[in-house]
């Protein structure tokens, strides 16, 4: 399974429902908002550089050295396989695969510490 270096979020079908008084409303969420929403349990849909859609399960969002990282597992991957993405808060609709193995391992280590694994 190959995930391209830069992926773009699908721009539709990701909405957040919230209650305001007696009215229920929905709001479109950016990729960044979805990744940072602790209550989001929906899968994330991304497009690779070739336009292929990839569905991922969000595992965690980790902050390390003032950077935001998302750990996600492609649904077609093995259970113990995950991809670490660098999230750019200035570009709310794309993320980059972390290709530096040491950095990816550090982010995964921080996740394990946070999760108590």
trRosetta pair geometry for C-beta under 8 A, 3 or more apart (Angstrom, degrees):
i j d omega theta_ij theta_ji phi_ij phi_ji
1 74 5.9 -169 167 74 146 151
1 76 5.9 161 -103 99 134 102
1 77 5.4 -109 45 -90 163 83
1 81 7.6 105 52 140 133 154
3 7 6.8 -41 -179 -52 98 133
3 48 6.6 -150 -157 -97 54 118
3 54 6.4 84 -117 -139 95 170
3 74 6.6 -163 -66 -54 119 132
3 83 5.4 6 35 -115 156 161
3 97 5.7 145 107 -83 107 139
4 7 6.1 134 69 -69 94 82
4 48 3.9 121 10 -161 122 103
4 49 4.4 -159 -179 2 162 97
4 50 7.1 167 -53 -1 143 84
4 97 7.2 179 109 -7 35 131
5 49 7.3 23 45 -34 77 128
5 96 6.2 -4 164 -154 74 82
5 97 5.2 -113 -135 38 41 105
5 99 6.9 -21 -118 -50 98 122
6 49 6.2 75 65 -69 87 100
6 94 6.0 12 -175 179 95 123
6 95 7.7 168 -148 85 56 36
6 96 5.5 -26 -98 -104 69 76
6 97 7.6 -114 -59 5 30 82
7 46 4.0 34 157 168 127 130
7 47 6.3 161 -164 73 78 39
7 48 5.5 -41 -107 -97 91 50
7 49 7.7 -92 -90 -38 53 63
7 54 6.8 -61 -140 41 142 128
7 85 7.7 -69 39 -120 115 133
7 94 6.6 170 86 -151 42 77
7 95 6.1 -15 60 60 90 79
7 96 7.9 164 19 -95 71 29
7 97 7.4 75 -9 -39 104 91
8 46 6.5 144 73 -161 33 76
8 47 4.9 -20 63 56 90 97
8 93 6.0 19 -157 143 82 93
8 94 4.9 -36 -100 -95 65 93
9 14 7.7 -53 172 11 119 150
9 30 7.5 120 61 -178 159 58
9 31 3.7 -156 -51 -71 152 122
9 34 7.9 146 -140 32 145 137
9 44 7.1 -68 -125 -175 97 98
9 45 7.1 91 -162 83 63 64
9 46 5.8 -50 -98 -105 45 70
9 47 7.7 0 86 12 2 82
9 93 4.9 -117 35 -159 107 70
9 94 6.9 -137 -6 -77 80 42
9 95 7.9 69 -48 -3 93 95
10 13 6.5 -14 122 45 124 107
10 14 7.1 126 84 -17 93 112
10 45 4.0 -5 4 98 132 112
10 46 6.9 -123 -20 -85 78 21
10 47 6.6 112 -71 -30 71 96
10 53 6.9 32 -70 -130 121 108
11 93 6.9 6 -90 -139 90 132
13 45 7.3 23 77 24 122 141
14 28 7.1 77 84 -154 72 67
14 29 5.4 -86 129 57 102 96
14 34 5.7 -33 172 -81 138 141
14 42 6.7 174 -127 99 85 142
14 44 7.7 27 -99 -123 142 61
14 45 7.6 -157 -51 28 115 98
15 26 4.4 12 170 -177 128 116
15 27 6.6 147 -160 68 78 31
15 28 5.9 -51 -104 -94 74 46
15 29 6.8 150 -129 0 22 90
16 26 6.7 151 73 -155 42 63
16 27 5.2 -22 58 59 96 86
16 28 8.0 106 14 -158 81 3
16 29 5.0 82 -23 -48 109 120
16 33 7.6 -88 -31 137 139 122
16 37 6.8 -143 -102 -122 130 161
16 40 7.7 -66 -98 -88 99 96
17 24 6.0 3 -172 180 103 106
17 25 7.3 160 -151 84 56 38
17 26 5.2 -32 -93 -95 65 80
18 24 7.4 166 85 -154 29 63
18 25 5.9 -22 64 64 78 85
18 26 7.8 139 17 -99 68 33
18 27 7.1 -7 14 6 113 109
19 23 7.5 150 -157 83 55 43
19 24 5.7 -34 -100 -102 65 70
19 25 7.9 151 -103 20 17 75
20 23 5.4 -22 70 70 85 92
20 24 7.8 146 23 -105 69 22
20 25 5.8 8 10 2 115 120
29 33 4.2 -133 -165 92 94 121
29 34 4.8 118 122 -58 129 83
29 37 6.9 -38 -150 -25 153 143
29 40 7.8 -149 108 -94 169 133
30 33 4.7 97 50 7 76 102
30 34 7.1 -139 93 -4 40 86
30 92 3.8 -9 168 154 145 124
30 93 6.2 -94 -160 -68 94 73
31 34 5.7 -57 -150 36 31 111
31 35 6.3 28 155 -18 66 108
31 44 7.2 75 -140 -152 88 120
31 87 8.0 -160 123 -136 104 106
31 92 5.9 156 46 160 82 62
31 93 5.2 124 4 -121 119 38
31 94 7.3 115 44 -37 158 18
31 95 6.8 -136 143 -30 141 105
32 35 5.8 -57 -147 37 30 109
32 36 6.2 13 160 -7 65 113
32 87 6.3 126 -112 -178 84 122
32 89 6.2 98 -136 -125 147 59
32 92 4.2 -83 4 -138 119 81
32 93 8.0 -70 -15 -50 88 37
33 36 6.1 -66 -143 46 28 101
33 37 6.1 38 156 -37 65 108
33 92 7.3 27 -14 -164 83 121
34 37 5.7 -51 -144 22 29 116
34 40 5.2 125 -165 -131 69 166
34 42 7.6 -71 -155 68 118 102
34 44 6.3 139 123 -101 137 103
34 58 7.8 -166 140 -49 93 153
35 40 7.7 -70 -79 57 14 151
35 44 7.4 27 -76 -88 82 146
35 58 6.6 -172 -123 -128 66 140
35 61 5.3 118 161 -89 89 130
35 68 7.6 108 120 154 132 125
35 70 5.0 -72 -147 -93 129 132
35 87 6.1 -163 98 -102 163 150
35 95 8.0 109 -60 -72 155 142
36 61 6.1 -143 -97 126 50 176
36 68 7.7 -37 -79 -155 102 145
37 40 4.0 84 91 -25 110 110
40 58 6.9 31 104 46 109 150
43 55 5.2 28 149 -177 140 95
43 56 6.2 158 -169 76 91 37
43 57 5.6 -54 -112 -88 90 55
43 58 7.4 170 -133 -8 41 79
43 75 7.0 -2 -136 -54 146 121
44 55 7.5 152 79 -157 44 51
44 56 4.9 -24 64 66 93 95
44 57 7.9 158 20 -100 81 10
44 58 5.7 79 -15 -51 116 101
44 72 6.4 -68 45 -126 127 146
45 53 6.0 -12 -171 -166 101 105
45 54 7.3 153 -157 76 52 46
45 55 5.5 -22 -101 -101 74 70
45 56 7.7 171 -86 21 27 74
46 53 7.3 146 80 -154 38 55
46 54 5.0 -22 67 61 89 97
46 56 6.5 12 7 2 111 118
46 95 7.6 -71 -116 41 140 105
47 51 5.7 -15 -173 -142 117 36
47 52 6.8 147 -153 70 66 33
47 53 5.7 -37 -94 -94 72 56
47 54 7.3 159 -98 13 20 82
48 51 7.2 -50 69 18 66 17
48 52 5.0 -3 36 55 108 89
48 54 6.1 71 -37 -20 97 121
54 74 5.8 -58 -175 -122 107 108
55 74 7.2 100 77 -154 52 65
55 75 4.9 -6 94 3 101 126
56 72 4.0 39 163 162 131 127
56 73 6.3 149 -160 72 80 34
56 74 5.3 -50 -99 -92 81 48
56 75 6.8 -145 -100 -24 28 76
56 83 7.5 -77 -128 45 137 116
57 72 6.4 160 76 -161 43 76
57 73 4.8 -16 56 60 98 92
57 75 6.4 104 -25 -77 96 77
58 61 7.5 -7 -177 -45 117 86
58 70 6.6 -59 -136 -171 96 109
58 71 7.7 99 -167 80 58 56
58 72 5.3 -41 -104 -103 48 92
59 71 4.3 -59 67 106 115 99
59 72 6.0 -174 4 -98 87 30
59 73 5.9 80 -47 -16 113 97
59 82 5.9 -27 -6 -129 154 134
59 111 7.1 34 125 -162 115 147
60 70 7.6 178 93 -152 44 49
60 71 4.8 15 52 43 82 114
60 111 4.9 146 63 -131 153 113
60 114 7.2 135 -162 82 150 136
60 115 7.2 -105 -74 -55 147 117
61 68 6.5 -8 -175 -170 102 96
61 69 7.1 159 -159 83 53 48
61 70 5.3 -22 -104 -102 76 70
61 71 7.6 -157 -77 17 29 74
61 87 7.6 -6 -142 -6 104 149
62 68 7.7 149 80 -158 42 49
62 69 4.8 -20 65 65 91 101
62 70 7.9 172 21 -85 71 23
62 71 6.7 44 -4 -19 111 107
62 107 5.4 150 75 -161 144 87
62 110 5.2 115 -161 101 140 123
62 111 5.6 -92 -63 -69 136 83
62 114 7.1 -164 -108 -3 101 152
63 66 7.4 5 -178 -117 98 17
63 67 7.1 161 -154 77 59 39
63 68 5.7 -28 -99 -99 74 62
63 69 7.5 170 -89 19 24 77
64 67 5.9 -28 72 60 67 89
64 69 6.2 -2 21 1 107 123
64 106 6.7 137 -173 126 159 108
64 107 5.9 -128 2 -99 151 78
64 110 5.8 -157 -79 -18 122 168
67 86 6.3 -36 173 -145 124 97
67 87 7.8 144 171 52 76 70
68 86 7.6 109 80 -166 57 53
68 87 4.1 -50 98 63 106 115
68 89 6.5 91 15 -52 134 96
69 84 5.7 -7 -176 -172 119 97
69 85 6.5 151 -161 77 64 48
69 86 6.0 -37 -103 -100 75 49
69 87 6.6 -174 -96 4 19 91
69 98 6.8 -1 -132 -40 116 139
69 107 4.7 -80 115 -139 165 140
70 84 7.5 154 79 -157 44 49
70 85 4.6 -14 59 60 93 106
70 87 5.6 81 -17 -48 103 116
70 95 6.4 -38 33 -150 126 158
71 82 5.3 15 -177 169 94 134
71 83 7.5 161 -153 79 52 41
71 84 5.6 -22 -100 -102 73 70
71 85 7.8 -173 -78 20 26 76
71 107 6.8 174 -68 137 107 112
71 108 6.8 117 -111 -96 136 71
71 111 5.7 3 -11 -82 159 156
72 82 6.7 152 80 -159 26 84
72 83 5.7 -25 69 61 79 89
72 85 6.6 9 14 -3 110 118
73 77 5.6 -131 -175 62 81 128
73 79 7.9 16 -167 -155 150 32
73 81 6.3 117 -139 90 94 67
73 82 4.9 -59 -80 -104 82 73
73 83 7.3 149 -97 13 33 77
74 77 4.3 99 66 -20 89 110
74 81 7.5 -35 42 108 88 113
74 83 6.8 50 -24 -5 93 123
77 81 4.0 -121 165 83 120 127
77 82 7.6 148 113 -73 154 31
77 83 8.0 -168 -59 -25 164 97
78 81 4.3 93 57 -11 84 114
82 108 7.1 140 76 -106 131 115
83 97 6.1 -55 -179 -128 114 100
84 97 7.4 96 79 -160 55 60
84 98 4.3 -34 101 35 103 125
84 103 7.7 -165 108 116 146 83
84 104 4.3 173 35 -134 140 87
84 107 5.0 116 -142 78 142 143
84 108 6.6 -102 -66 -49 128 88
85 95 4.2 38 170 149 129 127
85 96 6.4 142 -161 72 76 35
85 97 5.9 -50 -103 -96 70 42
85 98 6.6 -166 -109 -15 15 85
86 95 6.6 168 76 -171 45 81
86 96 4.7 -18 55 65 98 95
86 97 7.8 14 12 98 81 6
86 98 5.4 110 -35 -72 93 89
87 95 5.2 -32 -98 -117 62 106
88 91 4.5 29 91 36 119 96
88 94 7.2 1 41 83 114 79
88 95 7.1 179 11 -112 78 51
88 96 7.2 56 -25 -2 107 105
89 92 7.3 15 -165 -80 41 74
91 94 5.1 -31 138 47 123 91
98 103 5.5 -124 -179 101 126 113
98 104 4.7 160 103 -76 120 91
98 107 6.9 113 38 8 170 147
99 104 7.9 -67 166 -37 2 124
100 103 3.9 51 93 16 114 115
100 104 6.5 164 86 -15 59 85
101 104 5.6 -56 -144 39 32 111
101 105 6.1 33 157 -20 67 107
102 105 5.7 -54 -146 37 29 112
102 106 6.4 34 152 -22 63 105
103 106 5.5 -52 -149 33 33 114
103 107 6.5 32 153 -18 65 103
104 107 5.8 -53 -150 36 32 110
104 108 6.4 30 152 -15 65 107
105 108 5.6 -55 -146 40 32 111
105 109 6.2 39 152 -24 65 105
106 109 5.5 -51 -147 34 30 115
106 110 6.5 32 152 -19 63 102
107 110 5.7 -52 -151 35 32 112
107 111 6.6 37 148 -21 63 102
108 111 5.4 -49 -150 32 36 116
108 112 6.5 37 151 -19 66 102
109 112 5.7 -52 -150 35 32 111
109 113 6.5 33 151 -18 64 104
110 113 5.6 -52 -148 36 34 112
110 114 6.2 33 154 -18 66 108
111 114 5.7 -59 -147 39 30 110
111 115 6.0 15 159 -7 67 114
111 117 7.9 -1 122 30 77 124
112 115 6.0 -61 -137 48 27 102
112 117 4.4 -91 -148 66 78 101
113 116 7.7 27 178 -71 27 35
